[in-house]
Amino acid sequence: MERDALKSQMQVLTDRLKKEQNSEGFWSGMLSSSALSTATAIVALKINGDAADKELIQSGFYWLCSNINDDGGYGDTPGSESNVSTSLLCYSAIFFCNSSDAGAKKFLKSVENYLATKGITSDSLNITSSILKFYGSDYTFSVPILSMLALCGVLADEAFRRIPQLPFELSLLPASYYRFFNLQVVSYAIPALIGVGIYLHSNKKRRFSFSRIYRSCAVEPAIKKLSALMPESGGFLEAIPLTAFVNMCLIASGEKYNEVVKKGLDFLRKQKRSDGSWPIDTDLSTWVTTLSIKALGPQLESVTGKESVQKLRAHLLKIQFTGKHPFNGSKPSGWGWTNHSGSVPDADDTAGAILALLEMYEGTSGETTAIINGLIWLEGLQNSDGGFPTFCKGWGRLPFDSSCADLTGHAVQAFVRAMDRFGNNIPVTLKEKLNSCLLKAAGYLQKYQSENGCWYPLWFGNQYTADKKNPVYGTAKVCISLKDSLLNNSLQSDLREKLGKMILLAEQYLLSQQNPDGSWGGGKGIPGTVEETALSVSALAIQHQEACLNGFRWLAEEYRNSDLRSAPIGLYFAAIWYDEKMYPLVYYIEALRRTLFPGITNPSPPTSAG
C-alpha cells in the first residue's frame, strides 16, 4: 500500500477515535453483551422475587432465547463458540425463569442436545463431576456454577452434596495472610468465596462437627467482611457474574434483606442494556483510555487537541488510588481498569497509566508525584520469580494469580521510560530498586520465552487454537514493550543486549505465524483478526516492511468488508471470553502510527522527580 493510502486510513480511524470520547474527555469503550452475565443476572433477580423486576427478567430471558448458537449451545459472547459452562448456566436460567413457556422447552431441548455432544447428560452427578474435572483445583468458577445449577433446580440433592465447600471462614483472616492458605479461589474472588461458601454451608445437611459449629459462628462476621468489600456502586469488581453469584447465594441463605444484597441487586438492575442483555463488567475505561493514548503516541495532541489532552491528564491523575484499597488491602498509588468504584489496582493498568502520563507530561509536581508513586507501587508488586502478577504479590497457587509475560513487559516499558524521562532527578534509592527490578524482570522474560520465540499472555486467548491460548497476542505485546524500551537512552548496555536478543526471537516467531492472506490470528493457520494483525504489524513495524504491508492490505480489505469487527480474544473472571469495541480501532491506529510516525519523543526532564 502507498504511504498516502495509509495516511488516509489513519485520518478516517482517528476521526472515529475522537468521536468515541465521552463527555468527560476519556474513552469508556463498550464490552460485548454476555450470555453468561445475562443468565446469572436474571436468576439473581428471580430468586429475589421482586415483582418490579419481572420485565427485566423477561427481557433477559428473551435475549437468551434469541442468542442461542446454531449448535444449540451458548458462548460467552454472541460471537463466541459454545462452551459447556455458559450453556449450563443459560440452561438453568431458562429452566428457572420460564420453563413453562412452550418456546422455552424448545430451547432447553436444544441445549440438552448440545451438552450431550460434550458428554454431559441430564444426570446431575454427571454434570457435577464434569464441571469439577474441567476446572480442576481452581474453584473460582466451578463451585459458583454448580451452586447456581442447584439453586435453579437442575442439580438433585446428591449432586448438590458433592459440591466442594468453600472455606469462607478463612476470609476473616487479614488479607495479607490469604496467600499462605489454599482458599481454592483466585485473589480477586473473595466475595464469591464468602457468598457461595455461606450458601453451601447453610443449605447442606451434614452431621454435627466442630468445624460446622465454627463455620456457623463465622457466617455473621463473614457477611460483615463482605459488606466492607462492597464498593459504592454495589458491584464487586464491577463484574455482573460475580455480583450475581454472591447475591443469589446470600438470598438463598436467608439474607435477602441484607444491605449487600440490596446494593448488589440495584447494581444489576442498572447494568441491564436496552436489548435485554448484560455485559461482563461495567467497562474497561482506564484500560481503553491508556490504549488510545498509546496508539496515538506523540501524535496525541495534534489529533485530539490541547484541551483534550488536558482533560485526559486530569482524569488519569484523579482516578489514581490514594488510600489502602478495601477490597484486597493494596497500597495506595495504583490504577484499576475503570473509573468506577468497584475497580481494584492492577499491574497492567498501572503501567498503562504511567506511560500515558509520561506521554502527556508537562512537568508539574502533581504529575511527577503521581508517576513516582505509581512506579513505587508497581515495583512493590514484583514476584520473587521476577515477573509481575495482576493484583497481588505472592499468590501463585492458581494460574490467574501467577506472573505473566505481557504484564512484565509492560512494567519494564513503564520503568525504563520513566527513568529516561526523569534522568538523574529520580530518587537514588528508587533508581537502584528499579534497576534491580528490571534485571529480574528481564530474567523472567528470558526464562519464559519459548524456544520458538513466543510468549503467552494471561488475560487473552484465542478460541480457535487447540489450547485456547494466544501466543501471537502475547508475543506482539511483549515485543512492542521491549522495542519501545530500547528507544530510551537510560537502558544499561547489558540489559539492552538481553532485550535485543529476545526481540529478534520474537520477531522471527511473528513472521513465521503470518497467514498467506497477510493476516495474523492466534497462530499459523488460525483465521485472522484486526486485533492480532494490527498488534503484529506494530511489533514488526519499520524493520519488516513486506510483512507489514501485507498485514495492512489485509486490514484494509477487512475494514471494507466488515468494518472494525471486534473478536472475543479477552478473558475475564477466570476464563470467560469477551470482546471490546475499542480494541480493533486502537490497535489499527497504533499500527498505522508506528509505521507512519516511528519512534518515541523523550524531551529532557523539565523538572525534578525528587
C-alpha positions in Angstrom: 0.0 0.0 0.0 1.1 3.5 -0.7 2.0 5.8 2.2 -0.8 8.2 1.1 -3.3 5.4 1.5 -2.1 4.6 5.0 -2.3 8.3 5.9 -5.8 8.5 4.6 -6.8 5.4 6.6 -5.3 6.9 9.7 -7.3 10.1 9.3 -10.5 8.1 9.0 -9.7 6.0 12.1 -8.5 8.9 14.2 -11.7 10.7 13.4 -13.6 7.7 14.7 -11.5 7.6 17.8 -12.3 11.2 18.7 -16.0 10.5 18.3 -15.7 7.7 20.8 -14.5 10.1 23.6 -17.2 10.6 26.2 -18.4 14.0 27.5 -15.7 13.9 30.2 -13.0 13.6 27.6 -11.8 10.0 28.1 -12.9 6.7 26.5 -15.3 4.2 28.0 -15.4 1.7 25.3 -18.1 -1.0 25.1 -17.8 -4.6 26.2 -19.7 -7.3 24.4 -23.0 -8.5 25.7 -22.6 -11.7 27.7 -24.9 -14.7 27.8 -23.3 -15.8 31.0 -23.8 -12.4 32.6 -27.4 -12.3 31.4 -28.2 -15.7 32.8 -26.7 -15.0 36.2 -28.3 -11.6 36.5 -31.9 -12.8 35.7 -31.5 -15.7 38.1 -30.4 -13.4 41.0 -33.4 -11.1 40.3 -35.8 -14.0 40.0 -34.6 -15.6 43.3 -35.1 -12.2 45.0 -38.8 -12.3 44.0 -39.5 -8.6 43.5 -42.4 -8.2 41.1 -41.0 -5.0 39.9 -38.1 -7.0 38.3 -40.5 -9.1 36.1 -39.8 -7.0 32.9 -36.0 -7.1 33.5 -36.1 -10.9 33.9 -38.4 -11.4 30.9 -36.2 -9.2 28.6 -33.1 -11.1 29.7 -34.9 -14.4 29.1 -35.9 -13.4 25.6 -32.4 -12.2 24.8 -31.0 -15.6 25.8 -33.6 -17.3 23.5 -32.6 -15.0 20.7 -28.9 -15.6 21.0 -28.5 -19.3 21.1 -25.9 -20.7 18.8 -26.7 -22.9 15.8 -25.3 -26.0 17.6 -27.8 -25.5 20.5 -25.2 -24.2 23.0 -24.2 -20.8 24.2 -20.9 -19.0 24.0 -19.7 -16.2 26.3 -20.4 -13.6 23.7 -22.7 -13.6 20.6 -19.6 -14.2 18.6 -18.2 -17.0 20.7 -18.2 -20.7 20.2 -20.4 -22.6 22.5 -19.0 -24.0 25.7 -20.3 -26.2 28.5 -20.1 -23.8 31.4 -22.1 -21.0 29.7 -24.5 -23.4 28.2 -25.3 -24.9 31.6 -25.8 -21.5 33.2 -28.1 -20.4 30.3 -30.0 -23.7 30.5 -30.6 -23.3 34.3 -31.7 -19.7 33.8 -34.2 -20.6 31.1 -35.4 -23.5 33.2 -35.7 -21.5 36.3 -37.1 -18.3 34.9 -39.7 -19.5 32.4 -39.7 -23.3 32.0 -43.5 -23.4 31.4 -43.1 -21.3 28.2 -43.6 -23.5 25.2 -40.7 -21.8 23.4 -38.5 -22.3 26.4 -38.9 -26.0 26.3 -37.7 -26.0 22.7 -34.5 -24.1 23.7 -34.0 -26.3 26.7 -34.0 -29.3 24.4 -31.5 -27.7 22.1 -29.1 -27.0 24.9 -29.6 -30.6 26.2 -28.7 -31.9 22.7 -25.5 -29.7 22.6 -24.4 -30.8 26.1 -24.9 -34.5 25.0 -22.3 -33.9 22.3 -19.9 -32.9 25.0 -20.6 -36.0 27.1 -22.9 -34.0 29.6 -26.1 -35.8 30.3 -29.2 -34.7 32.3 -27.8 -36.8 35.2 -26.9 -34.2 37.8 -24.0 -36.3 39.1 -22.5 -36.3 35.6 -22.8 -32.5 35.4 -21.1 -32.0 38.8 -18.2 -34.3 38.0 -17.7 -32.8 34.6 -17.6 -29.2 35.8 -15.2 -30.0 38.7 -12.9 -32.0 36.3 -12.8 -29.2 33.8 -11.7 -26.5 36.2 -9.5 -28.7 38.4 -8.3 -27.3 41.7 -9.5 -23.8 40.9 -12.9 -23.4 42.4 -13.3 -19.8 41.4 -15.8 -20.5 38.7 -16.8 -24.2 39.1 -18.4 -24.0 42.5 -20.4 -20.9 41.7 -21.6 -22.5 38.5 -22.7 -25.7 40.3 -24.3 -23.6 43.1 -26.5 -21.7 40.6 -27.5 -25.0 38.9 -28.6 -26.3 42.4 -30.5 -23.1 43.1 -32.3 -23.4 39.8 -33.3 -27.0 40.5 -31.1 -28.5 37.8 -29.0 -30.5 40.3 -30.5 -33.1 42.6 -29.7 -33.3 46.3 -27.0 -36.0 45.9 -25.2 -33.8 43.3 -25.6 -30.8 45.5 -23.9 -32.6 48.4 -20.9 -33.3 46.2 -20.2 -29.6 45.5 -17.0 -28.8 47.4 -17.4 -26.5 50.4 -15.6 -23.2 50.1 -13.7 -22.2 53.3 -15.4 -18.8 53.7 -14.2 -18.6 57.3 -10.6 -18.0 56.1 -11.8 -14.6 54.7 -11.8 -13.4 58.3 -8.0 -13.6 58.3 -6.1 -10.4 57.4 -5.8 -10.1 53.7 -2.0 -10.2 53.8 -2.3 -13.9 55.1 -4.5 -15.1 52.2 -1.6 -16.2 50.0 -0.4 -18.6 52.7 -3.6 -20.6 52.7 -5.3 -22.6 50.0 -8.5 -20.6 49.6 -9.3 -22.6 46.4 -10.2 -19.4 44.6 -8.2 -16.6 43.0 -7.3 -13.5 44.9 -10.0 -11.3 43.3 -12.8 -13.8 44.0 -13.0 -13.3 47.8 -16.7 -12.2 47.5 -17.6 -15.5 45.8 -15.6 -17.4 48.5 -17.8 -15.8 51.1 -21.2 -15.7 49.4 -21.1 -19.1 47.8 -19.4 -20.6 50.8 -22.1 -19.4 53.2 -24.8 -20.8 50.8 -23.2 -24.2 50.7 -22.7 -24.3 54.4 -26.3 -23.1 55.2 -28.0 -25.5 52.8 -26.1 -28.7 53.1 -27.4 -31.2 55.7 -24.4 -32.6 57.5 -23.7 -34.3 60.8 -22.6 -32.4 63.9 -18.9 -31.5 63.8 -16.8 -28.8 65.5 -15.8 -27.5 62.1 -19.5 -27.0 61.2 -20.1 -25.1 64.5 -17.0 -22.9 63.8 -18.3 -22.2 60.3 -21.8 -21.3 61.7 -20.1 -18.8 64.1 -18.2 -17.3 61.1 -21.3 -16.6 59.0 -22.2 -13.2 60.5 -18.7 -11.8 60.7 -18.0 -13.0 57.1 -21.1 -11.1 55.9 -19.8 -8.0 57.6 -16.5 -8.6 55.8 -18.4 -8.9 52.6 -20.1 -5.6 53.3 -16.7 -3.9 53.9 -15.6 -5.2 50.5 -18.6 -3.9 48.6 -17.9 -0.7 46.6 -20.2 2.3 46.4 -21.6 1.0 43.1 -22.8 -2.2 44.6 -20.9 -4.3 42.0 -18.0 -6.4 43.2 -15.2 -5.6 40.8 -17.9 -4.0 38.6 -18.5 -7.6 37.5 -22.0 -8.8 36.8 -21.5 -12.5 37.2 -19.5 -12.2 40.5 -22.1 -9.8 41.9 -25.0 -12.0 40.8 -23.5 -15.2 42.2 -22.9 -13.5 45.6 -26.5 -12.1 45.7 -28.3 -15.3 44.7 -26.4 -17.3 47.2 -27.0 -14.8 50.1 -30.7 -14.6 49.3 -30.9 -18.5 49.4 -29.1 -18.4 52.7 -31.8 -16.2 54.3 -30.0 -12.9 53.8 -32.5 -11.3 51.4 -32.8 -8.1 53.4 -29.0 -7.6 53.9 -27.6 -4.3 52.6 -25.1 -6.2 50.5 -28.0 -7.8 48.6 -29.9 -4.6 48.3 -26.9 -2.7 46.8 -25.9 -5.7 44.6 -29.4 -6.0 43.1 -29.5 -2.3 42.4 -26.2 -2.6 40.6 -27.5 -5.5 38.5 -30.6 -3.5 37.5 -28.6 -0.5 36.4 -26.3 -2.6 34.2 -29.1 -4.1 32.0 -28.9 -3.0 28.4 -31.8 -1.8 26.2 -31.7 -5.1 24.2 -32.2 -7.2 27.4 -28.6 -8.3 27.9 -25.9 -7.6 30.5 -22.2 -7.1 29.8 -19.5 -8.9 31.7 -18.4 -5.7 33.5 -19.4 -2.1 33.6 -16.5 -1.1 31.3 -12.7 -1.0 30.9 -12.5 2.8 30.6 -9.0 3.2 32.1 -7.6 0.4 30.0 -9.1 1.6 26.7 -8.1 5.2 27.5 -4.5 4.4 28.1 -4.5 2.2 25.0 -5.9 5.1 22.9 -3.2 7.4 24.2 -0.5 4.8 23.5 -2.0 4.3 20.0 -1.6 7.9 19.1 1.7 8.4 20.9 3.4 11.7 20.0 0.5 12.4 17.7 -1.9 12.6 20.6 -2.2 16.4 20.8 -2.2 17.0 17.1 -5.1 14.6 16.7 -7.2 15.3 19.8 -6.3 18.9 20.6 -4.6 20.5 23.6 -7.8 20.8 25.7 -8.5 17.1 25.2 -5.0 16.2 26.4 -5.5 18.4 29.5 -8.8 16.5 30.3 -7.1 13.1 29.8 -4.3 14.1 32.1 -6.6 15.4 34.8 -8.8 12.3 34.5 -5.9 9.8 35.0 -4.5 11.8 37.9 -7.9 11.9 39.5 -8.5 8.2 39.4 -5.2 7.0 40.9 -5.9 5.3 44.2 -4.8 7.4 47.1 -5.6 5.1 50.0 -5.3 1.5 51.0 -7.8 -0.4 48.9 -10.6 -2.0 51.0 -11.0 -5.0 48.6 -7.6 -6.5 48.7 -5.6 -4.3 51.0 -3.5 -3.0 48.2 -1.3 0.0 49.0 -2.1 3.5 47.5 -1.0 4.8 44.1 -2.0 2.1 41.6 -4.7 2.3 38.9 -7.5 -0.1 38.1 -9.2 -0.9 34.8 -12.1 1.6 35.2 -13.0 4.8 36.9 -16.0 3.2 38.7 -15.8 2.4 42.4 -15.6 -1.4 42.0 -12.2 -1.2 40.3 -9.1 -2.6 42.0 -5.5 -1.5 41.3 -3.6 -3.9 38.9 -0.2 -4.1 37.2 -1.3 -3.7 33.6 -3.5 -0.6 34.2 -0.9 1.0 36.5 1.9 0.5 33.8 -0.5 1.8 31.2 -1.4 4.9 33.2 2.2 5.7 34.0 3.1 5.5 30.3 0.1 7.6 29.3 1.0 10.3 31.8 4.6 10.3 30.6 3.3 10.8 27.0 1.4 13.9 28.2 3.9 15.0 30.8 4.2 18.8 31.4 6.5 18.7 34.4 4.0 19.7 37.2 4.6 18.5 40.7 1.2 16.7 40.6 2.2 14.6 37.6 5.6 13.9 39.0 4.3 12.7 42.3 1.6 10.5 40.7 4.2 8.9 38.4 6.8 8.3 41.1 4.2 6.9 43.5 2.9 4.7 40.7 6.4 3.4 40.0 6.9 2.5 43.7 3.5 0.7 43.8 4.3 -1.3 40.6 7.8 -2.2 41.8 6.4 -3.5 45.0 4.2 -5.9 43.1 7.0 -7.9 41.5 7.0 -11.6 42.4 10.1 -13.5 43.5 10.3 -15.1 40.0 11.0 -11.6 38.6 7.6 -11.5 36.8 4.6 -9.3 37.5 1.2 -10.7 38.6 -2.1 -8.9 38.0 -3.3 -8.0 41.5 -1.4 -9.5 44.4 2.2 -10.4 45.1 2.9 -13.9 46.1 -0.3 -15.6 45.0 1.0 -18.4 42.8 -1.2 -21.4 43.5 -3.7 -20.7 40.7 -2.9 -19.7 37.1 -4.7 -16.3 37.1 -2.7 -15.2 40.1 0.7 -16.0 38.6 3.2 -13.8 36.9 2.8 -13.4 33.2 4.9 -12.1 30.3 2.8 -9.4 28.8 2.3 -7.6 32.2 6.0 -8.0 32.9 6.9 -6.5 29.6 4.5 -3.6 30.2 6.1 -2.9 33.6 9.6 -2.9 32.1 8.5 -0.3 29.5 7.0 1.9 32.2 10.1 1.7 34.4 12.5 2.4 31.5 10.6 5.3 30.1 10.2 6.9 33.5 13.9 6.6 34.3 14.7 8.1 30.9 12.3 11.0 31.3 13.4 11.9 34.9 17.1 11.1 34.3 19.3 11.8 37.3 16.5 13.6 39.1 14.9 10.4 40.0 15.5 9.5 43.7 18.7 7.4 44.0 17.1 4.7 46.2 14.2 4.3 43.8 16.5 4.2 40.8 18.5 1.4 42.4 15.3 -0.6 43.1 14.1 -0.1 39.5 17.4 -1.2 38.0 17.3 -4.4 40.2 13.7 -4.9 39.3 14.5 -4.5 35.5 17.2 -7.2 35.7 14.9 -9.6 37.4 12.1 -8.9 35.0 14.4 -9.4 32.0 15.4 -12.7 33.6 11.8 -13.8 33.9 11.0 -12.9 30.3 14.1 -14.7 29.1 13.1 -17.8 31.1 9.5 -17.9 29.9 10.2 -17.1 26.2 9.6 -20.3 24.4 12.2 -21.9 22.1 10.3 -20.7 19.1 10.4 -17.1 20.4 6.8 -16.7 21.7 5.4 -15.6 25.0 1.9 -16.5 26.3 -0.4 -13.8 27.8 -2.6 -14.4 30.8 -5.8 -12.5 30.2 -6.1 -13.0 26.4 -6.6 -16.1 24.3 -7.9 -17.3 21.0 -10.9 -19.6 20.7 -9.6 -21.4 17.6 -6.2 -22.5 18.9 -6.0 -26.0 20.2 -5.2 -24.9 23.8 -7.2 -21.7 23.6 -4.0 -19.7 24.2 -2.8 -16.8 22.1 1.0 -16.7 21.7 0.6 -14.2 18.8 -1.0 -11.6 21.1 1.4 -12.3 23.9 4.5 -12.1 21.7 3.4 -8.9 19.9 2.6 -7.2 23.2 5.9 -8.1 24.9 7.9 -7.3 21.7 6.3 -3.9 21.4 7.1 -3.1 25.1 10.7 -4.2 24.7 11.3 -2.4 21.4 9.9 0.8 22.9 12.2 0.3 25.9 15.2 0.2 23.6 14.4 3.7 22.3 15.3 5.1 25.7 18.8 6.2 26.5 18.8 5.2 30.1 18.8 1.5 29.4 22.0 -0.2 30.7 24.1 -1.9 28.0 23.9 -5.4 29.3 20.1 -5.2 29.7 19.9 -3.6 26.2 21.7 -6.6 24.8 19.5 -9.1 26.6 16.3 -7.4 25.5 17.6 -7.1 21.9 18.2 -10.9 21.7 14.6 -11.6 22.9 13.2 -9.2 20.4 14.9 -10.9 17.5 13.5 -14.3 18.5 10.0 -12.7 19.0 10.1 -11.1 15.6 11.1 -14.3 13.9 8.2 -16.0 15.6 5.7 -13.4 14.5 6.9 -13.6 10.9 6.5 -17.4 10.9 2.9 -17.1 12.1 1.6 -14.7 9.4 -1.1 -16.3 7.3 -0.9 -16.4 3.5 -3.6 -13.7 3.2 -1.4 -11.3 5.2 -3.3 -11.6 8.5 -2.4 -12.9 11.9 -4.7 -15.0 14.1 -3.8 -16.8 17.4 -1.3 -18.9 15.4 -0.4 -20.0 11.9 -3.5 -21.1 10.0 -5.9 -19.6 12.6 -8.3 -17.0 11.0 -7.0 -13.5 11.3 -8.5 -10.7 13.4 -8.0 -6.9 13.3 -6.6 -7.0 16.8 -4.0 -9.7 16.3 -3.0 -8.5 12.8 -2.6 -4.8 13.9 -0.6 -5.8 17.0 1.7 -8.0 15.0 2.3 -5.1 12.5 3.1 -2.8 15.4 5.6 -5.2 16.7 7.3 -5.6 13.3 6.9 -2.1 12.0 9.8 -0.5 10.0 12.2 -3.4 10.0 9.9 -5.9 8.3 8.2 -3.8 5.6 6.9 -6.6 3.3 5.2 -8.5 6.2 3.7 -5.2 7.5 2.4 -4.1 4.1 0.8 -7.5 3.6 -0.8 -7.0 7.0 -2.1 -3.6 6.1 -3.5 -4.9 2.9 -5.5 -7.5 4.8 -6.6 -4.9 7.4 -7.8 -2.6 4.6 -9.8 -5.4 3.0 -11.2 -6.5 6.3 -12.2 -2.9 7.1 -14.0 -2.6 3.7 -15.9 -5.9 4.2 -16.6 -6.0 7.9 -15.7 -2.5 9.3 -14.0 -2.9 12.7 -15.4 -6.2 13.8 -14.1 -7.0 17.4 -13.1 -10.5 18.2 -13.6 -12.3 21.5 -9.9 -12.5 22.5 -10.2 -11.2 26.0 -10.5 -13.4 29.1 -12.3 -12.3 32.2 -13.0 -13.7 35.7 -11.1 -17.0 35.3 -11.9 -18.0 31.7 -14.9 -16.0 30.3 -14.4 -14.7 26.8 -15.2 -11.1 25.9 -14.6 -8.6 23.1 -14.2 -4.9 23.4 -15.4 -2.4 20.7 -12.3 -0.3 21.1 -9.7 -2.9 20.6 -9.7 -3.2 16.8 -9.8 0.6 16.5 -6.9 1.5 18.8 -4.7 -1.4 17.6 -5.2 -0.5 14.0 -4.4 3.2 14.7 -1.3 2.2 16.7 0.0 0.1 13.7 -0.5 3.0 11.4 1.1 5.5 13.7 4.2 3.3 14.3 4.6 2.9 10.5 3.9 6.5 9.5 5.5 8.2 12.6 8.0 5.8 14.1 9.9 6.5 17.4 9.1 8.0 20.8 9.8 11.5 21.7 11.5 11.9 25.1 12.3 15.5 25.9 14.8 16.4 28.5 13.5 16.2 32.0 11.7 19.5 32.7 11.5 19.1 36.5 13.0 17.2 39.4 11.4 13.9 40.4 12.8 14.2 43.9 
